[in-house]
Amino acid sequence: MSHLEAALAYAARNIPVFPLVPLDKKPIISKAAGGKGFHDATTDPETITSWWSKWPNANIGVPNGTRSGTWVLDIDPRNDTNKHWERLLEKYGEPLTHTIRTGSGGRHYVFKIGAVCPHRHKTSYPGIEVCGEGGYTVVPPSVTPMGPYEPLDEMDPQEADQLAMLLAHDDPEQQQMKLRVPAGETIPTGSRNETLFKIASKCRGEGMHEGQILETLIDRNQRCEEPLPYRDLDRIASSVCRYPRGNSTSPPYDSHPGAHL
C-alpha cells in the first residue's frame, strides 16, 4: 500500500492525517511556509491527495487526543527502558490493544479515548512516554532510517487497562490532566474528598482489591467539579486497603487535610 493510499484509508476511518518529512518525523510543511504542525491534519481526501501527490514518500502523522479519538503509550527500545517495562508487565500484564512496532523497534500501544484522554507527557519511567492531547505520532506505513512502522495485530484500539491508566496519570511534572466528563450528578468541590473516600470504602467492603478501587475512583473523579489529582486518588485507595477485603468496617473519614489524602 502506498503512503497516499494509507493516508486516505486513515481519513476514511475519520482519523486526520498530515505529511511528515520522508524518513523523518518532522512536519513537511514548515512554519515559514504556513505550516501548523499537527494542527494541519485533515480527513479531506482532496487535500490529502494533493499533499501525497506532491510528496509521495512523505511519512504519515496523526494528532493524538480528541481529534483522532486515540492516545498512545510510547515504549522506547533502549535497554534501561526494557528493564522498567518488563517489571511493569510482570505486575500488570501486557496491554491488550492495537500495537505498532516503531521504526526503532519500540512499541506504540494505541488506546481509544474512554475514561481518560491524557495530555502528552513523559512518565517517571525513562523511555516510557504518554502521547496524548498536544502531540502527534507517526503511523504505518511510515519509514525511518532505522526501519518501518508496522502493525503487530488487527485489533481496534481498546480503552485503557489498569497499567495504561496508571501511566496516563504518571506525570512527574504534574501537568493538568484532562478527562472526558460523563453525564451524571456533579460532585461539589467541597465534598469530593469525603464522597470519593466513602465510594472507596464501599468498594473495599464489597471485596475489591486496590487496583479495582483505584479504577473506580478515576471514573467517579470525572464527576467532580474540580477533579482531584491522580496522586490523591491513589492515597485514598491505599488508605481504605488497610482493612481486609470484604470487611464491612472501613477506616473512618477524617476531614483534616492530609489525614487520608
The 8 nearest C-alpha neighbors of each residue, nearest first, counted from 0:
[[1, 4, 5, 2, 140, 3, 6, 8],
 [2, 0, 4, 3, 5, 140, 55, 56],
 [1, 3, 5, 4, 6, 56, 0, 140],
 [2, 4, 6, 1, 5, 51, 7, 48],
 [5, 3, 1, 7, 2, 6, 0, 8],
 [4, 6, 8, 2, 3, 7, 1, 9],
 [7, 5, 3, 9, 8, 4, 2, 10],
 [6, 8, 10, 4, 9, 5, 11, 3],
 [7, 9, 5, 11, 10, 6, 4, 12],
 [10, 8, 14, 6, 12, 7, 11, 5],
 [9, 11, 42, 13, 14, 7, 12, 8],
 [10, 12, 8, 13, 9, 7, 14, 42],
 [11, 13, 10, 9, 14, 8, 42, 15],
 [14, 12, 10, 11, 15, 42, 9, 67],
 [13, 15, 10, 67, 9, 12, 42, 16],
 [16, 14, 41, 42, 40, 10, 61, 13],
 [17, 15, 40, 61, 41, 60, 59, 14],
 [16, 18, 40, 60, 59, 39, 37, 61],
 [19, 17, 59, 57, 27, 58, 26, 60],
 [20, 18, 26, 27, 58, 25, 57, 24],
 [19, 21, 27, 23, 57, 25, 26, 58],
 [22, 20, 57, 23, 58, 56, 19, 142],
 [21, 23, 143, 142, 144, 20, 58, 24],
 [24, 22, 20, 21, 143, 25, 19, 58],
 [23, 25, 19, 20, 26, 137, 22, 58],
 [26, 24, 19, 20, 23, 27, 36, 18],
 [27, 25, 19, 28, 36, 20, 18, 24],
 [26, 28, 19, 20, 18, 29, 25, 57],
 [29, 27, 34, 26, 32, 30, 33, 36],
 [30, 28, 34, 32, 31, 27, 33, 26],
 [29, 31, 34, 33, 32, 35, 28, 36],
 [30, 32, 29, 33, 34, 28, 35, 27],
 [33, 31, 29, 30, 34, 28, 35, 27],
 [34, 32, 30, 31, 29, 35, 28, 36],
 [33, 35, 30, 28, 29, 32, 36, 39],
 [36, 34, 38, 39, 30, 37, 33, 29],
 [35, 37, 38, 26, 34, 39, 28, 40],
 [36, 38, 39, 40, 62, 35, 135, 17],
 [37, 39, 36, 35, 40, 62, 41, 34],
 [40, 38, 37, 35, 36, 17, 41, 34],
 [41, 39, 17, 16, 15, 38, 37, 61],
 [40, 42, 15, 16, 43, 39, 17, 10],
 [41, 43, 10, 15, 44, 13, 14, 16],
 [42, 44, 41, 46, 45, 47, 10, 15],
 [45, 43, 47, 46, 48, 42, 7, 10],
 [46, 44, 48, 47, 43, 49, 50, 42],
 [45, 47, 49, 48, 43, 44, 50, 41],
 [48, 46, 44, 50, 49, 45, 43, 51],
 [47, 49, 45, 51, 46, 50, 52, 44],
 [48, 50, 46, 52, 47, 51, 45, 53],
 [51, 49, 47, 53, 48, 52, 54, 46],
 [52, 50, 55, 54, 53, 48, 3, 49],
 [53, 51, 49, 55, 50, 54, 48, 3],
 [52, 54, 51, 50, 55, 49, 48, 57],
 [53, 55, 51, 57, 52, 56, 50, 18],
 [56, 54, 51, 52, 57, 53, 2, 3],
 [57, 55, 21, 54, 58, 2, 51, 20],
 [58, 56, 21, 54, 19, 20, 18, 55],
 [57, 59, 141, 19, 21, 18, 20, 56],
 [58, 60, 18, 19, 138, 137, 141, 17],
 [59, 61, 137, 17, 16, 136, 18, 138],
 [60, 62, 16, 135, 136, 15, 63, 137],
 [63, 61, 135, 37, 134, 67, 136, 66],
 [64, 62, 135, 131, 70, 132, 134, 67],
 [65, 63, 132, 131, 69, 70, 68, 66],
 [64, 66, 68, 67, 63, 69, 132, 112],
 [67, 65, 64, 68, 62, 63, 15, 14],
 [66, 68, 14, 69, 65, 63, 64, 62],
 [67, 69, 65, 112, 64, 66, 111, 70],
 [70, 68, 111, 112, 110, 64, 67, 63],
 [69, 71, 131, 63, 110, 64, 130, 109],
 [72, 70, 109, 130, 108, 110, 129, 107],
 [71, 73, 129, 108, 107, 128, 130, 74],
 [72, 74, 107, 128, 127, 106, 71, 129],
 [75, 73, 127, 106, 105, 126, 72, 107],
 [74, 76, 105, 126, 77, 127, 80, 73],
 [77, 75, 105, 104, 74, 81, 78, 80],
 [76, 78, 80, 79, 75, 81, 126, 105],
 [79, 77, 81, 80, 76, 82, 75, 83],
 [80, 78, 82, 81, 77, 83, 125, 126],
 [81, 79, 126, 83, 77, 78, 82, 125],
 [80, 82, 84, 78, 79, 83, 85, 77],
 [81, 83, 85, 79, 80, 84, 86, 78],
 [84, 82, 80, 86, 81, 85, 87, 124],
 [83, 85, 81, 87, 86, 82, 80, 88],
 [84, 86, 88, 82, 87, 83, 81, 89],
 [87, 85, 89, 83, 84, 88, 82, 90],
 [86, 88, 84, 90, 85, 89, 91, 83],
 [87, 89, 92, 85, 91, 90, 93, 86],
 [90, 88, 86, 87, 92, 91, 85, 93],
 [89, 91, 87, 88, 92, 86, 85, 162],
 [92, 90, 88, 89, 162, 87, 93, 161],
 [93, 91, 88, 89, 90, 94, 87, 162],
 [92, 94, 88, 95, 91, 162, 89, 87],
 [95, 93, 96, 92, 160, 163, 162, 108],
 [96, 94, 93, 97, 157, 160, 98, 108],
 [95, 97, 157, 156, 94, 98, 154, 109],
 [96, 98, 156, 154, 109, 155, 108, 152],
 [99, 97, 108, 107, 151, 109, 96, 150],
 [100, 98, 150, 107, 151, 149, 106, 101],
 [99, 101, 106, 149, 148, 105, 104, 150],
 [102, 100, 148, 105, 104, 103, 106, 99],
 [101, 103, 146, 147, 148, 145, 104, 143],
 [104, 102, 145, 101, 105, 146, 76, 143],
 [103, 105, 101, 102, 100, 76, 106, 146],
 [106, 104, 76, 75, 101, 74, 103, 100],
 [107, 105, 100, 74, 99, 101, 73, 108],
 [106, 108, 73, 99, 98, 72, 109, 71],
 [109, 107, 98, 72, 71, 97, 106, 96],
 [108, 110, 71, 97, 156, 70, 107, 98],
 [111, 109, 156, 157, 70, 69, 158, 159],
 [112, 110, 69, 158, 156, 157, 68, 113],
 [111, 113, 69, 116, 68, 115, 158, 110],
 [112, 114, 115, 158, 111, 116, 159, 179],
 [115, 113, 218, 179, 112, 178, 116, 158],
 [114, 116, 178, 113, 112, 117, 179, 177],
 [115, 117, 178, 112, 177, 64, 131, 179],
 [118, 116, 131, 176, 177, 167, 115, 132],
 [117, 119, 132, 131, 176, 133, 120, 116],
 [118, 120, 131, 130, 129, 132, 133, 134],
 [121, 119, 129, 128, 118, 122, 170, 130],
 [120, 122, 128, 129, 170, 127, 123, 119],
 [123, 121, 170, 124, 169, 128, 127, 171],
 [122, 124, 171, 125, 169, 121, 170, 127],
 [123, 125, 122, 127, 126, 83, 80, 121],
 [126, 124, 127, 80, 123, 122, 79, 83],
 [125, 127, 75, 80, 74, 124, 128, 77],
 [128, 126, 74, 125, 124, 73, 122, 75],
 [129, 127, 121, 73, 122, 72, 120, 130],
 [128, 130, 72, 120, 119, 131, 71, 121],
 [131, 129, 119, 71, 70, 72, 128, 134],
 [130, 132, 119, 118, 70, 63, 117, 64],
 [131, 133, 118, 64, 63, 119, 134, 117],
 [134, 132, 119, 118, 131, 63, 135, 64],
 [135, 133, 132, 63, 62, 119, 131, 130],
 [134, 136, 62, 63, 61, 60, 37, 130],
 [135, 137, 61, 60, 138, 62, 63, 134],
 [136, 138, 60, 59, 61, 24, 141, 135],
 [137, 139, 59, 141, 60, 148, 140, 136],
 [140, 138, 148, 141, 149, 150, 137, 59],
 [139, 141, 148, 138, 149, 142, 147, 2],
 [140, 142, 58, 139, 148, 147, 138, 59],
 [141, 143, 147, 22, 146, 148, 102, 140],
 [142, 144, 22, 146, 145, 102, 23, 147],
 [145, 143, 146, 22, 142, 102, 23, 147],
 [146, 144, 143, 103, 102, 147, 142, 104],
 [145, 147, 102, 143, 144, 142, 103, 148],
 [148, 146, 142, 102, 141, 143, 149, 140],
 [147, 149, 101, 139, 102, 141, 140, 100],
 [148, 150, 100, 139, 99, 147, 151, 140],
 [151, 149, 99, 152, 98, 100, 139, 148],
 [152, 150, 99, 98, 149, 100, 153, 97],
 [153, 151, 154, 150, 97, 98, 99, 96],
 [152, 154, 155, 97, 151, 150, 98, 96],
 [155, 153, 97, 152, 96, 156, 98, 157],
 [154, 156, 97, 157, 153, 96, 111, 110],
 [157, 155, 110, 97, 96, 111, 109, 154],
 [158, 156, 110, 96, 111, 155, 159, 97],
 [159, 157, 111, 110, 113, 112, 160, 156],
 [158, 160, 163, 164, 110, 157, 161, 111],
 [159, 161, 163, 162, 164, 158, 94, 95],
 [160, 162, 164, 163, 165, 159, 214, 210],
 [163, 161, 165, 164, 160, 91, 166, 94],
 [162, 164, 166, 159, 160, 165, 161, 167],
 [165, 163, 167, 161, 162, 166, 159, 160],
 [164, 166, 162, 167, 163, 168, 169, 161],
 [165, 167, 169, 163, 168, 164, 162, 122],
 [166, 168, 164, 165, 169, 163, 117, 129],
 [167, 169, 166, 165, 170, 229, 164, 117],
 [170, 168, 166, 122, 167, 165, 171, 123],
 [169, 171, 173, 122, 172, 168, 120, 174],
 [172, 170, 173, 123, 122, 169, 121, 174],
 [171, 173, 170, 174, 120, 121, 122, 169],
 [174, 172, 170, 171, 175, 169, 176, 228],
 [175, 173, 172, 176, 170, 120, 118, 171],
 [174, 176, 173, 177, 118, 228, 117, 170],
 [177, 175, 117, 174, 118, 178, 168, 116],
 [178, 176, 117, 116, 175, 118, 179, 115],
 [179, 177, 115, 116, 180, 176, 221, 114],
 [178, 180, 181, 115, 114, 116, 177, 221],
 [179, 181, 221, 178, 222, 182, 114, 223],
 [182, 180, 179, 183, 222, 221, 114, 218],
 [181, 183, 180, 184, 222, 185, 221, 179],
 [184, 182, 181, 185, 222, 180, 186, 221],
 [183, 185, 186, 222, 182, 223, 181, 187],
 [184, 186, 222, 223, 187, 224, 183, 182],
 [185, 187, 223, 222, 191, 224, 188, 184],
 [188, 186, 189, 224, 190, 191, 223, 185],
 [189, 187, 191, 190, 224, 225, 223, 186],
 [188, 190, 187, 191, 192, 186, 193, 224],
 [189, 191, 188, 193, 187, 192, 194, 186],
 [190, 192, 194, 188, 193, 186, 195, 189],
 [193, 191, 195, 194, 190, 196, 189, 254],
 [192, 194, 196, 190, 195, 191, 197, 252],
 [195, 193, 191, 197, 196, 192, 190, 198],
 [196, 194, 198, 192, 197, 193, 191, 199],
 [195, 197, 199, 193, 198, 194, 192, 200],
 [196, 198, 200, 194, 199, 195, 201, 193],
 [197, 199, 195, 201, 196, 200, 202, 194],
 [200, 198, 196, 202, 197, 201, 212, 195],
 [201, 199, 197, 203, 202, 198, 249, 239],
 [200, 202, 204, 198, 203, 199, 197, 205],
 [203, 201, 199, 205, 204, 200, 207, 212],
 [204, 202, 200, 207, 206, 205, 201, 244],
 [203, 205, 245, 247, 246, 201, 206, 202],
 [204, 206, 202, 245, 203, 207, 201, 244],
 [205, 207, 245, 244, 203, 204, 202, 208],
 [208, 206, 203, 202, 211, 205, 212, 244],
 [207, 209, 211, 210, 212, 206, 244, 203],
 [210, 208, 212, 211, 236, 213, 240, 207],
 [209, 211, 213, 212, 208, 214, 161, 207],
 [212, 210, 214, 213, 209, 208, 207, 215],
 [213, 211, 215, 209, 214, 210, 199, 236],
 [212, 214, 216, 210, 215, 211, 236, 209],
 [213, 215, 217, 211, 216, 212, 210, 218],
 [216, 214, 212, 218, 213, 217, 219, 211],
 [215, 217, 213, 219, 218, 214, 220, 212],
 [216, 218, 214, 220, 215, 219, 213, 221],
 [217, 219, 215, 216, 220, 221, 214, 114],
 [220, 218, 216, 221, 222, 217, 215, 195],
 [221, 219, 217, 222, 226, 223, 218, 216],
 [220, 222, 180, 219, 223, 218, 226, 178],
 [223, 221, 185, 220, 219, 186, 180, 224],
 [224, 222, 186, 226, 225, 220, 221, 185],
 [223, 225, 187, 188, 186, 185, 226, 222],
 [224, 226, 223, 188, 227, 187, 221, 222],
 [227, 225, 223, 220, 221, 224, 228, 222],
 [226, 228, 229, 231, 225, 220, 232, 223],
 [229, 227, 230, 231, 226, 232, 176, 175],
 [228, 230, 232, 231, 168, 233, 227, 217],
 [229, 231, 233, 232, 228, 234, 227, 260],
 [232, 230, 234, 233, 229, 260, 228, 235],
 [233, 231, 235, 229, 234, 230, 236, 216],
 [232, 234, 230, 236, 231, 235, 237, 229],
 [235, 233, 237, 231, 232, 236, 260, 238],
 [234, 236, 238, 232, 237, 233, 260, 259],
 [237, 235, 233, 234, 238, 239, 213, 209],
 [238, 236, 234, 240, 235, 239, 233, 209],
 [237, 239, 235, 240, 236, 241, 234, 259],
 [240, 238, 241, 236, 237, 200, 242, 250],
 [241, 239, 242, 237, 238, 236, 209, 243],
 [240, 242, 239, 238, 243, 237, 250, 249],
 [241, 243, 240, 239, 249, 244, 246, 250],
 [244, 242, 246, 245, 240, 241, 203, 206],
 [245, 243, 206, 246, 203, 204, 207, 242],
 [244, 246, 206, 204, 205, 203, 247, 243],
 [247, 245, 204, 248, 244, 243, 242, 249],
 [246, 248, 204, 249, 245, 205, 201, 203],
 [249, 247, 246, 250, 204, 242, 200, 251],
 [248, 250, 200, 247, 251, 242, 239, 246],
 [251, 249, 239, 252, 248, 242, 200, 238],
 [252, 250, 249, 253, 248, 200, 239, 197],
 [251, 253, 254, 250, 193, 196, 259, 197],
 [252, 254, 255, 258, 251, 259, 256, 193],
 [253, 255, 256, 252, 258, 193, 192, 259],
 [254, 256, 253, 258, 257, 259, 252, 260],
 [257, 255, 258, 254, 260, 259, 253, 192],
 [256, 258, 260, 259, 255, 254, 253, 231],
 [259, 257, 255, 256, 260, 253, 254, 252],
 [260, 258, 257, 235, 238, 234, 253, 252],
 [259, 257, 231, 234, 258, 235, 256, 232]]
